[in-house]
């Protein structure tokens, strides 16, 4: 008589121990939160800078935040007023 294993027929069967899955849950939640935050930040900058193709790429390509970080570091348009604070005029004593 051959015993058949019914474990593979369960819809939520996992070869991992339930304790391992429970231990990974905080990490997965952190990754999901990171992805949403960095994607939102990158999309906001792309939209404000009228970078339509970057916006579309960032919206549809999911790379766990890697593409978003690349965009924010190297391809984001920086506004001059955001990084340097220069007064409108300089007054010098005469």
C-alpha positions as CSV (number, residue, x, y, z in Angstrom):
1,X,0.0,0.0,0.0
2,X,1.4,3.4,-1.0
3,X,0.7,6.3,1.2
4,X,0.1,9.6,-0.6
5,X,1.0,12.8,1.0
6,X,-1.9,15.3,1.1
7,X,0.2,18.2,2.2
8,X,0.8,19.4,-1.4
9,X,-2.9,19.7,-2.0
10,X,-3.6,22.3,0.7
11,X,-4.0,25.8,-0.9
12,X,-1.8,27.5,1.6
13,X,0.9,24.9,2.0
14,X,4.4,26.2,2.8
15,X,7.6,24.2,3.2
16,X,8.7,26.8,5.8
17,X,7.9,26.5,9.5
18,X,5.1,28.7,10.7
19,X,7.6,30.3,13.2
20,X,9.9,31.3,10.4
21,X,7.0,32.9,8.5
22,X,6.0,34.8,11.6
23,X,9.5,36.0,12.2
24,X,9.7,37.3,8.6
25,X,6.5,39.3,8.9
26,X,8.0,42.4,10.5
27,X,10.8,42.5,7.8
28,X,8.2,42.1,5.0
29,X,6.1,44.9,6.5
30,X,9.2,47.2,6.8
31,X,10.1,46.4,3.1
32,X,6.5,47.2,2.0
33,X,6.5,50.5,4.0
34,X,9.9,51.5,2.6
35,X,8.7,50.8,-1.0
36,X,5.6,52.9,-0.6
37,X,7.4,55.8,1.0
38,X,10.3,56.0,-1.4
39,X,8.0,55.4,-4.5
40,X,5.7,58.2,-3.3
41,X,8.6,60.6,-2.8
42,X,10.1,59.9,-6.2
43,X,6.7,60.1,-7.9
44,X,6.1,63.5,-6.3
45,X,9.4,64.9,-7.5
46,X,8.9,63.5,-11.0
47,X,5.4,65.0,-11.2
48,X,6.5,68.4,-9.9
49,X,9.3,68.5,-12.4
50,X,7.0,67.5,-15.3
51,X,9.2,64.4,-16.0
52,X,6.3,62.3,-17.5
53,X,8.4,59.3,-18.6
54,X,10.1,59.0,-15.2
55,X,6.7,59.2,-13.6
56,X,5.4,56.4,-15.7
57,X,8.5,54.2,-15.2
58,X,8.5,54.8,-11.4
59,X,4.8,54.1,-11.2
60,X,4.9,50.7,-13.0
61,X,8.3,49.3,-12.4
62,X,8.7,47.7,-8.9
63,X,12.3,47.3,-7.8
64,X,11.9,47.6,-4.0
65,X,12.9,51.2,-4.1
66,X,16.1,50.8,-6.1
67,X,14.9,52.6,-9.3
68,X,13.4,55.3,-7.1
69,X,16.7,55.9,-5.3
70,X,18.6,56.0,-8.6
71,X,16.1,58.6,-9.9
72,X,16.3,60.7,-6.7
73,X,20.1,60.8,-6.7
74,X,21.0,61.2,-10.3
75,X,17.9,62.3,-12.4
76,X,15.8,64.5,-10.2
77,X,15.7,68.1,-11.3
78,X,16.8,70.3,-8.4
79,X,15.2,73.7,-8.0
80,X,17.8,76.3,-7.3
81,X,15.8,77.8,-4.4
82,X,15.7,74.5,-2.6
83,X,19.4,74.1,-2.2
84,X,20.9,77.6,-1.9
85,X,19.6,80.5,0.1
86,X,20.9,83.6,-1.5
87,X,19.5,87.0,-0.6
88,X,17.9,89.1,-3.4
89,X,20.5,91.8,-3.1
90,X,23.7,92.4,-1.1
91,X,24.3,95.7,0.6
92,X,27.8,96.7,1.1
93,X,28.9,99.6,3.3
94,X,30.5,102.4,1.3
